[in-house]
Amino acid sequence: MKSTTDLSELNQNIIETFEEVKKVVQKNENRSRAGLMLGLQEIGASLDGFIGAYYPVASNIIIVNKTPLRRILETNKTLLRPYIFHVLLHEYIHALGFLDEETTGQMTYEISKQQFGEHHIITQLSTNIRKFFPNLVYPIHGWVPQKRTPSIELVQGFDFSSTNPYIT
């Protein structure tokens, strides 16, 4: 994410991937949620690993950590779209009201398997993400960002299919 072009391409990739996530969840679970926002935030990483994304309970925003996105772009761009799909699917399931990590992880796996098959990279990410990202950690129940968190950069145009074009 070095230039404005890289950032706009990344944002477009995230927006398109989220539309796919919503379609897959609607198809497989017959559930949906409209009006979500996406924020990109520099959460960083620690010796224990990094958090890919989080959903603040009872909110309408999914926050994605910029650090792993940047790392993927620097090291293996082929993992970007599958990673984004996996992270957004996981957090979208949280946004649908499933807060338990184990339940959410299982649903992420089941939906991925139904949509892509057992051997697809997205399904593999949901069974063993540490194989691809050995330092990824999922937040424990009750995890909250640091008190002085970096600003959240909102992605314009996220969840566009839920927006009524007649509202101005």
C-alpha positions as CSV (number, residue, x, y, z in Angstrom):
1,M,0.0,0.0,0.0
2,K,2.6,2.4,-1.1
3,S,0.7,4.7,-3.4
4,T,-2.8,6.1,-3.9
5,T,-3.1,3.7,-6.9
6,D,-2.2,0.7,-4.8
7,L,-4.7,1.8,-2.1
8,S,-7.5,2.4,-4.5
9,E,-6.9,-1.0,-6.2
10,L,-6.9,-2.7,-2.7
11,N,-10.1,-0.9,-1.8
12,Q,-11.8,-2.0,-5.0
13,N,-10.6,-5.5,-4.4
14,I,-12.1,-5.5,-0.9
15,I,-15.4,-4.0,-2.2
16,E,-15.7,-6.6,-4.9
17,T,-14.8,-9.4,-2.6
18,F,-17.3,-8.3,0.0
19,E,-20.1,-8.4,-2.6
20,E,-19.1,-12.0,-3.3
21,V,-19.1,-12.8,0.4
22,K,-22.6,-11.5,0.8
23,K,-23.9,-13.5,-2.2
24,V,-22.2,-16.7,-0.9
25,V,-23.7,-16.3,2.6
26,Q,-27.2,-15.5,1.1
27,K,-27.0,-18.6,-1.1
28,N,-25.7,-20.9,1.6
29,E,-27.3,-19.6,4.8
30,N,-30.2,-17.5,3.5
31,R,-29.1,-14.6,5.7
32,S,-27.9,-11.1,5.0
33,R,-27.2,-7.8,6.6
34,A,-27.2,-4.4,4.9
35,G,-25.6,-1.1,5.8
36,L,-22.2,-2.3,6.9
37,M,-19.1,-0.1,6.6
38,L,-15.5,-1.1,6.3
39,G,-12.6,0.5,8.1
40,L,-8.9,-0.1,7.5
41,Q,-6.8,0.4,10.5
42,E,-3.1,0.0,11.3
43,I,-3.5,-2.4,14.2
44,G,0.0,-3.8,13.6
45,A,1.4,-7.0,14.9
46,S,3.2,-8.3,18.0
47,L,5.5,-11.1,18.9
48,D,2.4,-13.3,19.3
49,G,1.1,-12.5,15.8
50,F,-1.5,-10.2,14.3
51,I,-5.2,-9.8,14.3
52,G,-6.6,-9.8,10.7
53,A,-9.9,-8.0,11.4
54,Y,-12.5,-7.5,14.0
55,Y,-16.2,-6.7,14.3
56,P,-17.1,-4.4,17.2
57,V,-20.3,-6.0,18.7
58,A,-23.5,-4.1,18.0
59,S,-21.9,-1.9,15.4
60,N,-22.2,-1.6,11.7
61,I,-18.5,-1.7,10.9
62,I,-15.9,-4.3,10.1
63,I,-12.3,-3.3,10.8
64,V,-9.5,-4.9,8.8
65,N,-5.9,-4.6,9.9
66,K,-3.7,-3.0,7.2
67,T,-0.5,-4.7,8.4
68,P,-1.3,-8.2,7.0
69,L,-2.6,-6.7,3.8
70,R,0.6,-4.8,3.3
71,R,2.6,-7.9,4.1
72,I,0.7,-10.0,1.6
73,L,1.2,-7.4,-1.1
74,E,4.9,-7.4,-0.4
75,T,5.4,-11.2,-0.2
76,N,2.6,-13.2,-2.1
77,K,-0.1,-11.2,-3.9
78,T,-1.8,-14.5,-4.9
79,L,-3.0,-14.8,-1.3
80,L,-4.6,-11.4,-1.2
81,R,-8.1,-12.1,-2.6
82,P,-8.5,-15.5,-0.7
83,Y,-7.3,-13.8,2.5
84,I,-9.7,-10.9,2.1
85,F,-12.5,-13.3,1.3
86,H,-11.8,-15.4,4.4
87,V,-11.4,-12.4,6.7
88,L,-14.5,-10.6,5.5
89,L,-16.6,-13.9,5.5
90,H,-15.5,-14.5,9.1
91,E,-16.4,-11.0,10.2
92,Y,-19.6,-10.8,8.2
93,I,-20.8,-13.9,10.1
94,H,-20.0,-12.1,13.3
95,A,-22.0,-9.1,12.0
96,L,-25.0,-11.5,11.4
97,G,-25.0,-12.1,15.2
98,F,-22.8,-15.1,15.6
99,L,-20.3,-13.9,18.3
100,D,-18.7,-17.2,19.4
101,E,-15.4,-17.7,17.7
102,E,-15.7,-21.4,17.5
103,T,-19.2,-21.2,15.9
104,T,-18.1,-18.5,13.6
105,G,-15.0,-20.5,12.5
106,Q,-17.1,-23.6,11.9
107,M,-19.6,-21.6,9.8
108,T,-16.7,-20.0,7.9
109,Y,-15.4,-23.4,7.1
110,E,-18.8,-24.9,6.1
111,I,-19.7,-22.0,3.8
112,S,-16.3,-22.0,2.2
113,K,-16.4,-25.8,1.7
114,Q,-19.9,-25.6,0.2
115,Q,-19.0,-22.8,-2.1
116,F,-15.5,-23.7,-3.2
117,G,-14.8,-27.3,-2.3
118,E,-12.5,-28.9,0.3
119,H,-9.2,-28.2,-1.5
120,H,-9.7,-24.6,-2.5
121,I,-7.4,-22.1,-0.8
122,I,-10.3,-20.2,0.8
123,T,-11.5,-23.4,2.5
124,Q,-7.9,-24.3,3.5
125,L,-7.6,-20.9,5.1
126,S,-10.7,-21.6,7.2
127,T,-9.2,-25.0,8.4
128,N,-5.6,-23.9,9.0
129,I,-4.9,-20.3,8.4
130,R,-1.6,-20.6,10.3
131,K,-0.3,-22.8,7.5
132,F,-0.4,-19.6,5.3
133,F,0.0,-17.0,8.0
134,P,1.8,-18.6,10.9
135,N,1.5,-15.5,13.1
136,L,-2.2,-14.8,12.7
137,V,-4.1,-14.8,16.0
138,Y,-7.8,-14.5,16.6
139,P,-8.9,-12.1,19.3
140,I,-10.0,-13.7,22.5
141,H,-13.6,-13.0,23.7
142,G,-13.8,-9.5,25.0
143,W,-10.7,-8.2,23.1
144,V,-10.8,-4.5,22.5
145,P,-8.4,-2.4,20.6
146,Q,-5.8,-0.3,22.5
147,K,-7.1,2.8,24.1
148,R,-5.2,5.0,21.7
149,T,-5.9,3.3,18.4
150,P,-4.8,4.7,15.1
151,S,-7.5,6.4,13.0
152,I,-9.8,4.2,11.0
153,E,-9.8,4.9,7.2
154,L,-13.3,4.2,5.9
155,V,-13.6,2.5,2.5
156,Q,-16.0,4.4,0.3
157,G,-18.4,2.3,-1.7
158,F,-18.3,-0.7,0.7
159,D,-21.6,-2.7,0.8
160,F,-22.8,-0.7,-2.2
161,S,-25.4,-3.3,-3.2
162,S,-27.3,-2.5,0.0
163,T,-27.6,1.1,-0.9
164,N,-30.8,2.5,-2.5
165,P,-29.7,4.6,-5.5
166,Y,-32.7,6.8,-5.0
167,I,-31.6,8.1,-1.6
168,T,-29.3,11.2,-2.0
